[in-house]
Structures are given as structure tokens and as C-alpha cells.
Amino acid sequence: MLAVAGAVVPFALSAMGFTGAGIAAGSIAAKMMSAAAIANGGGVAAGSLVAMLQSVGAAGLSIPSTVTLGTVGAIVGALF
């Protein structure tokens, strides 16, 4: 499960438009960034959901994040 989560999350973020080169134009990520900027008076706040997703999309997941995600995924999977 951990390996699957570690592979799926970066793929899903990339598909949404959170890429290593930045947020892809016309993507879901671009729409999220626009909404966040409008709500925040013109800029995307550091630590916001959009900022965190772009950080992961650009750099990938850290080992602790991968372990946490895998654990949560395993628990959710066990419930269903």
C-alpha cells in the first residue's frame, strides 16, 4: 500500500497541474491558485493548501509524508 500511495500521489498531483516546472496553465491547479489568490487579496499565502500541493508536486513527498500517507491509506483501505 505504501508503494502505491507513494506512486499515485505525485502522479495525481501532476495530472491536476502541480508540476516540477510550476503550475500548468489551464489546469485544476491553476484554477485553485486563482481562487486562493483572489481570496487572499492577490497572492497565494505560504503554507496554504495550494502552496503545499505545489511543493509536493515540484519536489515529491518526503519519507515521513510517504509513511504517513501509506499508513492513512492502509487504514482507510482496511475500513472498506
C-alpha positions, 0 to 999 in steps of 0.5 A: 500500500505504501508503494502505491500511495507513494506512486499515485500521489505525485502522479495525481498531483501532476495530472491536476497541474502541480508540476516540477516546472510550476503550475500548468496553465489551464489546469485544476491547479491553476484554477485553485491558485486563482481562487486562493489568490483572489481570496487572499487579496492577490497572492497565494499565502505560504503554507496554504493548501495550494502552496503545499500541493505545489511543493509536493508536486515540484519536489515529491513527498518526503519519507515521513509524508510517504509513511504517513500517507501509506499508513492513512491509506492502509487504514482507510483501505482496511475500513472498506 
